[in-house]
Amino acid sequence: MKRAASLRHRKFRERERAFLVEGADLVAAGLAAGRRPQVVFVSAERALELSAGLGLSAESQPEADGARTAPPAVYPVVARVAAKISTLETPPDVMAVFPLPGRRTAKELPGAGGALEEHAPAVAAGEVLVVYADGIADPGNMGTLLRAAGAFGATALATAPGSADLYGPKTVRAAMGAVFGIPLFPEVRLADVVAALPGAEVYGLAAHAGAPLAEAARRRPAVLVVGAERPGLSAEALAHVTHLVTIPLAPGLPTSQWRPGDVWRTRQHVEVPCRAPDGPASLQLSLGGSAGQAGAFLGVGTVNISGGRVYAPPALQHRFFADLGGQVRLLGYDIKPQTPNAKSQVELTLYWQATHEMTASLTVFTHIEGEQRHVWGQHDGLPASGLKPTDHWLAGEVVADKHVFALDPATPPGSYRLVVGMYDPITLTRLPAFDQNGRRWPDDSVFLQDMVVTR
């Protein structure tokens, strides 16, 4: 049970090669897909009913090759124990621990010549569609994309390095069983995916300016690259994209069918470039002319652009200075609680200031380390939960970057080190980190303070 509870943390999922599934419907989806859980927890009050409903009995289960294997262990648990295992405020009646699939490379993608599983059907090149998640850091969005990929007929889903964990509890819940539906390839570079599928078309999903998805040629084999909601496709992804596609809003009546006196109401989404200066801007309208060229522009009003950018730090709980790669400075931080216990959530807000505009979207890491640099709590992610990626920062801009993370429940009382920094999610190379005297921090980890963890 302690092992199951630890699987809320990514490092323990990686170490144990297992993940937690919460909810009878999601566990049933795994069983229906032929996945065998290592252990199942059911509410003690309904243990027999729930076990029978899932088809879990004391009898051995048939395998595809006719052999029989022992059923997974089923443990009735009371509500107090279920609450320690579950990541939800109200624990579900059924939870299970499933093994993580083996680590996969792009060469094992369907259609690339690799074999995923012994009984996996072969996929012809003309059927291959790989959905690639480019920098999606939000677990809920990742789970939603997983469901959509399955519905879209994708043969695999791959994620960029630094993306949300495909097997994290929030992603698994949002995917609604799709985590079992298609082969998953976490932490794979797009360049490797493209190299493994020679001749594949690479479609980039854009908010605007792409061909309508329903009308695009969509030749196979194909890779469909989907970016994060706000940043969109990264520069690295765009370098591989051969076609931009867009999912348009529900269409109205074509202008060729408008009649004199008709009044039509339409909504247009105007994307403001991230480097547009704050202040008033003219809003102009144009109807397409011949050969797709814009016609005359009509001024329809003025809008005020406010990027919410801040160029002066607020009052800081802890002032600090660190220089990272000559590109960004750490000005200080706020933290609470000051003395956490093993059940606490730590809320750390870092205040960065860009010294130059950056072309790379960097990931921030926050670690609570013990002896021999063992990590007892951490959060890695894009600044401000992905709302303020570094490649959108302007010189001099100050960014408040909040990270919330839990300590390992097994963290013993004692003194720990709080360290932070930035790294490139593609190469995993950290930005060089220097203190105010120009001395480089070991391992490019900026030491903020000692933290005392209580019982």
N, C-alpha and C positions, 0 to 999 in steps of 0.2 A: 504493500500500500504506500509505503514511503517512496518507493521507486516510481509508482504511478503519479504521485503528487509532484515529484521533481520534474516531470515531463512538461510542465508549464514553461520551463526554461529551455531555450534553444541548445545551450551547451550540453544539457543532460540528454536531450533528444538525440544529439549527435553522438554522445558517449555511449548511450544505451541502445542506439539504433532502433528507437521505438517512439511512438507518438500516442497521445491520448485522444480518444473520440468520445464525445459527450452527447447522449441522447439516444433513445431506443431506435429512432428512425435512421440515424446516421450509422449506428452499429449494424442495423439490419442491412443497410446499403453495402457495407463492407462484406458482410456474410454473403449477400446475394452476388457480389462480384467475385466470390471465391477466395476472399482473403480470410485467413484464419487468425483470430486474435490470440494473443499470448495469455490474456487473462480478462475476465469479464466481472464487473461489479454490478450487482442488482440490489434494489431496495429490499431490506430484510422483510418488510411488511408484505411485499408482493413477490417474493423470490420465486416460488413455483410457477405462478402465472406468467411472470416476465420471462423466465427461462424457457417455458414451453412456447411462448409466443415467438421467441427468437429461434426456436428449433434446437436449443441447446439441451442435450440430455447426457446421461452418463455413458451412453453407448458410443463406440468408435464411429467416426464419420468416413464415408467413402470418398476417395480421391478420384481424380480424372482417369488415372491409369488402373483403377480397380482396387488399388491397395486401400487399406484402412488406417486411419490415424486416430490417436486419442483425442477426445474433445478438449476444448480449452477449459482451464480451471474457472469455475464460477463461484464467486464469493458474495454471499448476502452481507450487506453492510448497513449499519444504522445511520441515521441522518447525520449524527455528529462526525462519524468517520467519512461519510460521503462528502461533507463540507470541506474536509481537509484535502481530499483528492481533487475535487472539482475546481475549475476556474470561475464558475458561475456563482452569482449571489444565492440562487436557489438551485441546489444540485439536482440533476435529472435522476430518474429512476434507474437508468442504465448507463454505464460507462465501460469502456474497454480500452485495452492497450494493444495496439497493432504494431507489428514490426515495420520499420522503415524499409523501403526497397533499397537494394544495393546502390552504391554510388554509380551514377551513369555519366557517360561522356557524350558529346555530340555525335560521335561515330556510331553510337547505338540507337540513334533516332530511327523511327520507322521509315523505311525507304532508303536508309543510308547503308544498308548491308549488315547492320548489327542485329543481334537477337536479344530481345529484352527478356523474355521468359521462355521456358521450355515449350509451353503450349501456345504461345502467342502466335496468332495468324500472321502470315506475311502480308506486307502492304505494298501494292504496286506503286511505282513512281507517279502514275497518273492519279493516285488517290491521296497523296501526301499533302497535308496541310498542318504546318506547325504554327501555333500561336506563341508569340514571344513577348513576354512582359518586360518592358523596358523601364526600369527604375520605379516600379510601383511599390511604394513603401508601406501603404496602408493595408493591413491584413484583411479588412472587410472588402476593400476594392479588389484585392487579389482573389478572394474567394468568389466574388461576383464574376470576375473574369473567367475563373475556372468553370463555373456553371455555364457561362455563355459559350466558352470554347467547346464544351461537350455538346451543347445544343446546336452549335454551328457545324458540327461534324469534324472537328479537329482530330488529327491522329496523334498529337502530342502537344504538350505545353512546356515551354522552357522559360526560365527567368534569368534576368541579368544579375551579375554579382551585386550584392548589396540590397537586393529586393526583399520584400516581406517573405518570411519563411512559409513555404507551402504547407508545412505540417504543424504550424503553430495553431493553438486552440481557436483563435478568432478566425483564421483563414479556413480551417476545417469546418467550423460551424457555418460560415458564410457560403461555403461551397456546396452545402446541403447534399453531401454524398458524392459530389463530382470528383473529389480527391481519389476515389477508387475507380473512376470511370475511364480515364485516359492516362497514358504514360506521362510521368512528370520528370522534368530535367532541371532541377534547381541549380543556380549559380553557374550558368553556362554563357560564355561570350557569344554575341551574335556573329562575330567573324567565324567562330568555329562551327556554328549552325549552318551558315551559308557555305562554308567549305565542305561540310559533310553532305550537302545536297546540291551537287553540281547541276547547273542549269535551272535552279529554282528561281522563280520570280519572288521578289521581296516587296511586299505591299506595306506601306506605312499608313496607319490610321490617323488622320489629321482632323481637327475640328472643322476646318474650312479649306477651300482651294483644291480639294482632291476630287477625283471622279466619283460619282455616286457609287457606293459599294454594290448596289444591285445591278448596276450597268457595267461595272468593270469586267474586264475579260476574265480575271481570276483563273489564270492558267495554273495547272499543277505540274510538278511539285511547286509548292508555294510556302512562303513564310509570311505571316501577318503580324506586324510589329505594332504593339499597343503601348503607348506611353502613359505616364502619370497624368491625372486629371488636369492639374494646373501647368506643370512645366511642359507637357507634351513630349514629343520625341526628342531624345538627346542628340547631340551633334554626332556622337559615335554611331547611333542607329541610322541617322539620316544619310551617313556616308555609304550605307549598304542598301538603302531603299531604292528600288527601281521604279515604283509607281506609288503615288499618293492616292488614298481613297478616303471618302468621307461618308458618314451615315447622316443623310440629310434629315431635317425635320419633315413632318408630314407635308407633302406638297399641296399648294393651292392650285387654282385654275390657271393654266398657261396664259400669258398676255395675248397670245394670238386669238384667244377665245373671249377676250374682254369686249364688252359692247358699250357704246356711248351712254354715259350716265351711270354706269356701274361704279360702285364704291367697294373697294377691297381692303381688308385690313390684314397686314402681314407683319411678322416679326423677323427682324434681322439681328443676328449676333455679330457685333463688331469687336474684334479682338484688338486690344491696345498693346502695342509692343512694350516689353518690360522696361525698355530704356527710354520710353516717351517721357519728356519732362513734365513735371507738375504744372498746372495752370490751365487757362482757357484754351480750347481747341475748336476749330470749325467742324461741324458735322455736315457732310455733303452726301447727296444722293445722285446716283446715275443709273439709268436703265441701259442694258447692254445694247450696243449698236450692231451694225452689220459685221459679219465674220467674227462675232464674239468680242469685238472691240467695245470699250466703254463709250457711251454717248456723252452728251453735255452734262456737266455737273450742276446740280441745283443745291444751293446752301439752304439747309433746313433748320439751322440753329447752332447754338454754341453749347459745348459741354465742358465741365471742369474736370480735368484729370488729376486725381489724387492717388498716388501709388502707395500711400500709407508709409512712406519712407521716413526714417528718423535719422538725424545726423548728430544727435547729442545723446549720451547715455543718460538713463534715469538715475535716481538715487540707488546706489548699489549697496547690498548687504556686505559684500567683500570686494574691495578694489584689488585688482591684480594686473599684471602685465606679462604677456607672452607674445612672441612673434612667431608666426607659422609660415615658413617659406617666403617671407617678405611679401606675402599676399594678404594676410589677415592678421589682426591683433585680437587677443583676448583682453578685454578691459576689466572684467570682474565677473562675479557670479552671486546668485542667491541660492540658498539651500535650506530645505526643511524635510524632516526634523534634523536638528543638529546632532542628536544622539539617538539614532534609530535602534530598533531591536530586529531580530530575525524575521518578524512578521510585518515589518514596516514597509511602506512604499516610500522611496526617496524621490523628492522632487527637486531637480537641479536645473536652474535657468542660467545659461551662459550668455554673456553679452560680447558679441563679436563686432569688429569694425573692419571693413574692407579697406585695404590700402591701394588696391588696384582692381580693375574689373577682371574677372576670371572666366576662362573658357570651359573649365571642367566643373562638373557637379560633384562635389566632395561629400563624403560621409563623415559625421561626427561620432566619435566613440567616447563613452563615459564608463569608467571601470571603478569598482571598489575592490582593491587588491589586498591580499594577505601575504603571508610568508611565501617566498619563492615566486612572487607575482601571481599567485593563484587568484583567479577572478571569482568573487563571491556575489557579485551583482553587476549588471551592465545594461547598457542600451546603446545600440548603434543605429543611426538613422540620419536622414536628410534634415538639415536645420529647420526648426519650427514645424516638425511633423510633415515635411515636404512642401510647405507653403512658401518657403524662402530658400530655394536651392541656390548654391553659391554662384552658379553661372548667371544668375539674375541680379547679383549684388552690384551696386554702383560704388565707385571710389568714395570713401568717407562715410558710407551708410553704416548705421548701427543696427544690428539684428539681435532681437531677444529670442533665444533658442532654448525651449523647455524640453527636458527629458525626464520622464517618470519611469521608474523601474523598481522591481522588488528584489530584496535580498534572497539568496538561497535559504530556505527554511532551516537548513542544517548549519547555518553560520554560527560559530561559537562566539561567545562574548569576547571582546578584546579590541585592540587598536588596529585600524586598517588605513590604507592610503587611497585617497580619491584622486584619480588621474583622468585626463581628457586629452583629446587631440583630433586630428583630421587625417583621412586617408582617401586615396583614389579607389573607388570600388571595383574598377576594372583591373588594375595592377596590384591592388592591396598595398601600395607603397604609401607610407605615412609622410605628411608634410614635415620637413625639418622644423623642430621646435626649439626656440631659444628663450632664455630668461632676460630680464631687463639689463643684465650685464653682458649679454652676448654669449653666455655659456649655453651649450646645447644640452637639452634634457636627454637623459638616457632613454633609448628606444623611442625617442620623440614623443614621450608621454609626459605631458605637463602635470606636475604634482601640485594640486591645489591645497590640500590640507590633510591632516590625520583625522580619522573619524572613529569615535568610540561606539561600538555596538554593544548594547545591553541585552539582558535576557528579556 
